[in-house]
């Protein structure tokens, strides 16, 4: 351990904190091990022959001595509290926290050094402002800048507005009440977010390709979830600008999801009702499980996961009815298999017979 510590530190000045971090470089050399074997890191440093420097002890006498030296300087006669803290830290590395812990306040330390800090000057003019004058100033600003937040008024206090925020709050109760008297409403953060989204959408539609789908909004740096959050839907945001998205063709639509028992259930319906169903028939942006074109009826097989997406299914059905003016029949998979228990067995047997026929030479 001693040899490793000498190699690591060499002739550098070592302190107690440096020795406790030796466990990163030397194994089995933590602060607990050193305290058990050598009682303290100082004893370990002495035995190892390191250039050890003990930690400085900050006393009240040391703080007062340094403070008197700062106050005695002629340049620091009109010094402020913040300037004193900076000078004290540069001189002897004593922080504000230690002064509060030892003396309670900075004024108590100044009394011991026979020094008094200059009191703060109130730069605000203490005049009596009437409501008419304040409203007159606010109306001027609201005409110049029609899109303002509450926080934007900070730059006008004491300049174009003759008073400050606390005066307006005392007179009118709140900034909103003062704005209402001027027939003005402050703009919220949502308003500015909506404006940014609309600008991005406008640029996207101006530079759009011939075939522009909702999924291509990512190419223009627009998040579709943000449009849904602030406008209700992507179509509603496009309508506000007087545009509309193109309807996706079968090439660009997602591949349809087939249920486990979907084909068997639809086959049994075809046999019983003597109809032909178009499987995975595309309507708008959706795929329908089965569509009877002659009777204008849509058949949907509801698997287990449909119980968690009832709201989505209602919206989907309403859109399909608008496009086709058809009836929609929803078939619960579980109930159908209970009533027609032989559907699955017949389908499995038919698959087995087909596979065996292929194997026969």
N, C-alpha and C positions, 0 to 999 in steps of 0.2 A: 504493500500500500504506500509506503514512504517513497519507494523508487518511482512508482507510477505518478505520484503527486509532484515529485521534483521534475520529472520529464514534462508533465502537463503545464506546470506554472513557470518553471525555470527561475529567472531573476525578477519576475513581475511582482508588483505589490499585490498581496492577497488579503482579502477581507473574509469575515465569517460567512457572508452570503455565498461567496465563490466556493468555499469548501463544502457547503451543504449541497451544491449542484454537481459534486464529483461523481455521484451515482450514475450520471449519464455517460461518463467516460470510463469509470472504473467499476467493475462489478462488486457487489457486497460492500459498498462504501457509501451508505446513506447517512442521513443526519442522526437517526436512531442508533445505528451501529457505533458511530463516533462518540455519541454521548454515553453509551454503555461502557465502551472500552477506555476512553480518554477523558470522560466527564464533560468535555467541551471541545468545540473545534479549535479554540485557541491553543489548548494543550497539544493537540495533534499537529498544529502548524509549527509550534516550537520544537517538538521532538523530530519533525521531518526536516527542520532547518530552513523553513520557508521565510520569505520576507513579509511577515505578517504585520498588518496595520489594524489596530483596534478601532472599534466603531466610536465615532464622536458622540459625546453625551451633551445634549442640548439642555442648558440650565436657564433659569430666569435671569440670572446675572449676565449671561452671555447675550441674551436677546436685548436686555436694557442697554448694555454697553454699545452694541451695534446700532441700536435705535438712536442713542444720543449722538453718535458720530454722524448719522444722516441728518438729524435735526440741527446740529451745530453748523452745518455747511450753509453759507449765505445764499446759495442758489436754491435751496430747498425751504425758503421761508414761507412761500405760498403754495406748498405742496399739497396735493390731494391724497385721499386715502389709497386710491388705486395705484398712484405713482409710488407711494411709500412701500406698498406690498412688492412692487416690481424691483425697487432698489434693494430691499432687504433680501429678496430671493437671490439677486445677482451677487450680492456681497457675501452672504454666509449660508445660502441654500436653506433658509427657514421659510416654511410655507405659511399661508394664511390660517390653516387648520390648527397649527401649533399655538398660534397667538390666541385663538378663541379658546383652546383647551386650557391654556395657562392663565390668561388675564380676563377672559370673558368677552371683552370688547377691545377694540383698538384705542378708543378714547381713554380707557383705564391705563394702558401702556403709555400714552402720550402725557397723562397727568404725572406719572412717575418721572418722566423726562422733562417736565415743566414746559410743555408745548401744547398749543391749542390749534386744532384744524380749523380752516375757514369754513363757515357754513355755506351750504348750497344757495346760489342765487336763483330766485324764481324768475325765469325769463318771460313768463307769460304775463301780459298786461292785465291787470285786474280791473277791467271795465265791466259795466253792466250791459250785456247784450240782450236786445229785445228779440222776440220770436220772428218778427217781420224781417229783420236784418239777416237772421240765419237762414230763413226760408228763401230769401232773395238770392243769397250766395249759392245755396243748393240748386235752385232752379237754373242758374247760369251754367253750373257744371253738368247737370243732367241734359241740358240742351246740346252742349258741346260733345259729351260722351254718352250716347244713348245706351251703351252696353257696359255696365259697371257692376262689380261685386261690392260687398260691404268693405272688404279689406283694401280695395282700391282707393278709398277715400283718405287713407293715411297720408298720401303725398300732397293732399290739398289742405290739411289742417294747419292753421296759422298763416296761410298764404292766401289762396283764393277763398277759403272759408275763414272767416275772421276769428273763430273760436276752435276749441278742440273737442274730442269725442265726449269727454265727461260733461262738458257744458250742454251738448245736445241731448245727452241721456237725462240730465237733470230737468231740462225744459220739456222734452217730448216723451220721455220714458224709454224710447228705443229709436234706432236709426230707421227702422221700418215705418214707424208712425210718422216720422218727419218726411220720409219719402212719399207716403200716401197723401199727405197734405200738398205735395208738389205733383200729384198724379203720376207717380213713377214707382216702378217695382224693380228691386235689385235682381240681377240675373244670377241663377244658381250655377253650380259646377256642371250639372247635367246639361244645361243649355249649351255650354261651350263644347262639351263632349259631343253632343248631337251635331253641332255645326261642323266639327272636324270630320265626323263620320260622313256627313252629307257631301262635304267637299271631296273626300276620297272617292265616294260613290260616283260623283259627277265626273271626276277624272277617269274613273274606270269605264263608265258608259261612253265617254267621248272617245276614248282610245280602245274601245272593245273590239274584239274580232266579230266575224259574221255570226258565229255560233257561240253565244255567251250564256253559260249556265251558272247556277249559284256556286257550284264547287270551284269555279275559276276565280272567285273573289280573293282567294289566298295569293294569287299571282300579283294582285295589286295592293297587298298588305292590309286587307280588310278582314276583320274577324267576324264571321257570321253570327256568333253568339252575342257579340256586342250589339249588333243590329236588332236581334230578337229581344234583347233586354230593354233597349231604349225606344224601339218602334213597334214592338209586338211580333213582327216577322220581317223577313228580308223583302217580301213582296210589298209590304206596306211602306217600307223605306224607299223602294223603287218608284212606287206610285206618287210619292211626295214630289219626286223630280219629274214625273210624267213619263217614266220608262217602265219596261217590263222585261223579265228574264225570258229567254227562249226555252221552250219545252224540250227536255232531253229526249233524244231518240234512243232506240234499243241498244245502239253501240255504246253509248255513254252511261247507260243505267247500270246499277249494281247487279251482280249475278243473283238470280232468285234463290231463295232458301226453300228447300223441299223438306217437308216433315217426314217422319219415319213411316207413318201409316197413311199418308196423304193419298198416294196413288191407289192403294187398295180401297179406301173409302170412296173415292171418286169413281172407281171402276164399278163398285157395287151400285152406286146411284145411277150410273149409265145403264146398267142391266135392268134395274127395276123400273125405271121411268122411260126407257127406250129413247134416250137422248144422246147427243154427242157434245162433249165438253172440250172447249179449247183450253189446254193446260198452259199455265203461266202466261196468261194474256195481259199485254201491257196496256195500262190506262194511265195517262198523264205520267207521273213518275213512279207509279206502283205496278206491281205484278199481282194479278188476281189468280187464285188457285185454280178455279174452273169457271168458264163462261159459256152459258147456253145462249148462242146468238139467235136462235129461232124464237125462243120464248123470252129473251132479254132478261135472263136471271143470272146472278153471280153467286157462286158457291165458295164459301171460305171455311177452311178447316181450322178450328181453334185448338192449338196444342196447349201444353201446361203453361208456357211462358206468357200466353195472352191474358192471363188473369192479372198480370202486373202492368199491362199497357192498355187499359180500357179506354182512357182518354184519347190516346193516340188512334185507337181503332175507330172511335166515334168520328173524329176529324177525317180520317181516311175514308170512311163510308160516305160521309157527306160530300166529299170531293168526287168520289166515283159516281155517286148518284147525279151530280151536276153534269158530269161528262157524258153519261150513258142513258140517264133517265130509266134506270133499271131497278129491279128488286134485288135485295141482298139477303141470302140465306146463310146463316152462320151455324156450323155443325160442331158441337162439342165432341172432341175425340174420345174422351173417356166414356161419355154416355152412349155414344154410337157403338163402341166396341162391346159394351155390356148388352145392349139390345140385340146386336148382330155379332154374337160371339164367334161365329164361324168364319168371319171375314179374314182374320189373320191366318187361321189354319189353312183355309182354301188357297190363299196366296202363297203360303210356304210350300204346300203340296204341288202347286202349279210350277213353281220355280224348280223343285226337285225333278219333276217329270221332264221339264225342258232340258235340264242338264243331263239327265240320263239318256234322252233321245239323241243328243249330240254325240255322246260317247259311243253309241252303237254303230258298228261299221256298216 
